[in-house]
Amino acid sequence: MTQTPQNVDQHEDQHQDQFQHQMPAPAHPNLGAAGTTLVLAGTGKTGARVARLLAARGASVRIGSRSAQPSFDWEDPGTWPAAIEGVSAAYVAYVPDLGFPGAAETVGAFARLAVDHGVRRLVLLSGRGEPEAQRTERALRDACGESASWTVVRSSFFAQNFSEGFLADAVRAGVLPFPAGDVAEPFVDADDVADVAVAALTEPGHEGQVYEVTGPRSLRFAEVAAEISAASGREVTYAPVTVEQFAAGLVEEGVPAEFAALLSGLFGEVLDGRNAGLTDGVQRALGREPRDFSAYVRSPTALATWTS
């Protein structure tokens, strides 16, 4: 997924919804008693979707973000105990990105604390092809041990990054600079990621599963620009840049140099063709096909972003 942009999901929105509905008792007795589900990065791309879907099922949902009450901050472990008090399940989306150094240690420490506090089901949003993300997965599994169930959702690049995320402004400007060369990526709809996560949080049969979720097609970024152009009626062109050029552009936009270098380096690592292949994670978890990128670019929400 490359967590940051895709999972920058993990770059939290400014708005927060509060959910106070009661979650019905889960059907599987080994997955914990009825309680609250904590959704970390709960105002981000997948987190907000997960929270809405859970609330629609009648679940009690607690948003995990710096602006929530109680607040949650990955960089401040002192905020963790209050956030997990009374929680039976957690959607774990790490900010800024699982590919960043130290993610495994931080998520592992959180997972151990969560299990010690009675959390019995953890669903981790992870990435594809990132060694640090795989270390984090192992840390979470080890923390669960025999006391809690775990599920890993490895996501490819979010389609919604082009309308809700860090590439939306570039699309509106008509030029999409990105360090992907001619590499193809099986862009996944964030709605599919959320659907898989919610199934893992609420239904039996997903314990111990690793779901790699992709869209049904791999597209080059030039093809992405062409599909957005055709759907929106606005010309968008892809401008391939080097990792160094991309980092410099981020710095010009006000991103701290160290973060820009880490993020750009992560893209350089995972956008080398290793993740171009399609997977069956959506089909395995949900019993249906994943949404196609063409449906995403024609969705009213995406079109409104690009044409307003």
N, C-alpha and C positions, 0 to 999 in steps of 0.2 A: 504494500500500500504506500509505502513511504509515509510514515505516519505524519510527518508534520503537515504538509499540505493535505495529504489526504486526511490525515487525522488531525490535521489542524482543523479539523473537528475540534481538535484540541486547541485551536485559538478560540477562546470563548467569546460568544456574542455579548452584546451589552444588555440584552433583555433576558429575563428569567421568569419562567412560569412556575407556579407553586401547585403541587398536587397533594391532595389530602385524602384520596379515596382509599378505602380498605381493600387490601389484596385478599382474594379468596384462598383458602387452604390449598396448597399444591397437591396434585394427585399422587405423587410419588413420596412415600413416607420417609425416604432416606435423604430427601433434598431440603429438609428443614421445615419447621412449622411456619404458619402464616405470619407475615411480618412485613416490614418495610424493605423496599429495594432501593439501594443507593445507586444513583447514576452519576458517575464521575464525568467531568467535562459535559455536564448535563445541559449546557446551553450551546454546545457546539453542533456540528453537522449531524453526526450520528447520535450523540447524546440526547439532543432535543427530540429527535425522532423516537428513540427508544423510550424516553419519558412519556411522550404522548401516547404511544402504543400501549405501554403498561397501564397508564391511567384509563385508557379506553377499555381495558380488560378488568377494571375495578381494583387495580393494585394501589397500594399505598407507596408513593414515590417520594424519595428525598433527592433533591438536586445537589450534586457535589460541585461547588464552584466557589471562587473567592467572594462573590457577591451574595451567596446564599446564607441563610440562617438555619443551623449553624454553618459557618463558612468551612470550606475545604481548600487547602493549598498544598500542592505536591511538595513545595519547597519548605513547608512548615509542618513537620510531623506533630507539633503540638495541637494542630487543628484536627487531626485524624480521629482521636477517640470520640469526641462529641458527634462527629459525622457518622460514625458507624454504630453508635449506641442504638440498640433495638433493631438493627438491620439483620435480615436473614439472607439476603442475596445482594450481589454488587456487580454492576457493569463497570469494568475497569478500563478507562481510556486515559492514557498517560499524556501529560503535557510537559514539554513541547512535542516530544517524539520518542518513540521507543528506540529509534536508531541513534539517539544521542548517548554519549558516555554517561554512565551512572544510572541509567534507567533500570537495569536489572536489580541493582542494589536497592533502589528506592521502592520499586514495585514489590520486590520480595519482602521488604520490611513492612510495607502496608499490608500485604496479604497475610503475613504472620500475625500482625495485630488484629486484622479482621477476623481471622479464624479463632484467635484467642477470645475475641469478643462475641463469638457465636454465629458469625456469618458462615453459612453452610453451602453456598453456591456462588462461584465467581466465574464471570465471563470476561475474558481478556480480548480487547481489540488489539490486534497485532499487525505486522507488515509481512510482506513477502521478500525473501532474499536478503534480509538484514541480519547479520550475525548478532548484533546487540539485541535485536528483537527476539531472536531465538534463545539467547541467554535469559532474557526476561521471562519467556515462557517457562523455561526450566525452573526459574526461581519461584514463579507462582505455583507450579505443580508441586514443587518440594514443600512449599508453605501449606498447601492444602493437605498433603499427606493422606491419611485415612480419615481425617475429620471433616473434610468438605469436598464437594465435587467441583470440577473445573471444566471449562470449555474454552477453546481458543478460536477466534475468528480472525483469520489472516486475510486482510483486504488488499485488493489492488488499488490503483489510483482512483479516487472518487471522481465521478463525472461532475458532481456538483461543485468541484473546485473552480469550474469555469463560470459559474453563476452565483455561488454563495461564498466562495473562498478567495484565495489570494490571487487568482487569475482573472477575476471578474472585471476589474478595472481595465486590464489589458485587452480583454475581449471587447469591452465597450469602446476602447480607443482604436480598435481595428487592427492592432498589431500584437501578436502573441510571442514574445521572446521567451525561449525556454531552452535549457541545455540538454535536449533529448535527441539531437541529431535526427536520424531517420529511423529510430527505434520505435517499435510498435508496443502498445500497452492495452490490455483488456479492461478498459475503464468500467468500473462497477457503479451502479446506482446506489447512493447512500440509503435509499429506501430498502434495498435488498439487504444491505449490511444490517440495518436496524431490525428487519424482519427476522433474520437469522439469530441475532442477539436476543431478541425477545422470546423466540422459540426456545432458545437454550436456557433462558432465565425462568421460564414458566412451565415448560413441558418436560416430561420424562423422556429418556432415550438419547439425550445429548451429552451425558456425562462422559468425560474423558475423550471427547471428540475434538479433532482439529479440522476446522472447515476453512479451506482456501476459497475465497469468494471472488469471482471475476464476472465481467460481463460476457455475453455470448460471442463477441467479436474483438479482435485486436486491431487497433487503429493507430496509424502514425499521427503525429501532431498536425501535420499538414492536412491529413484527412479530417481530423477534428475541426480544424479551422474551416474547411470546405463545408462540412455538415452544419456547423453553426451559421455560416453565411447563407446557405440555402434555406435554413429554417427561419432565420431572423430577417432576411432581406437586407442585411448589412454586411459589407465586405470585411472579412477578417482574414488576415494572412499570418502564417507561421514564420517566425524569424529565428532560426536556430542560432544559439549563442554558446560560447564556451562556459564552463563552470565558473571561471574567473570573471567573465563578463557578467554572468548572472549575479554573482556575489556583489560585484561593484554596483550593479543596478539596485540591489536591495539596500545597500548602504546609502545610496543617493536618496532612497525613499525614506530614510530614517531608521532602518533596521540596524541594531548594533553590529559592529564588524565581526565580533566573535560568533554571534548567532548566524549571521549571513554566511560565514565561512563553513560552519558546521552543516547548515542546511544545504548549501550548494554542493558540499562534498558528499553528502548523503545522496543527492540526486545523481551525482556523477557515478556513485557506486551502484545504485540499483537500476538506473536507466541505461544499462549496457546490454539489454536484450535478454537478461536472465529471467525476466518476469513476463515475457511476451506470450507464453503459452496459456491456454484456457484451462480452467479447472471446473470440477463439478460440485463445489461446495454448496451453492444455492440449491441445486437439485437434491443433494443428499439431505440437507437440513429441512427443506421446505416442500420437496416433492413437486416442484415446478421449475420452469426455465427462468433464468435471470432476465431482467429488463434490458432491452437493447438501447444503445446510445442514441439511436434515431428517435426513440420515444422520449428520451430525456430532453433532447434539444427542441422538441416540439411541445413540450409541456408548458402550460400557461405560466407557471412560476418562473421558469428559465427565460422564456420569451419576454416576460415583463421586465426582467432584470436587464436584458440586452437592448430593449427597444424604448425604455422609458427615458 
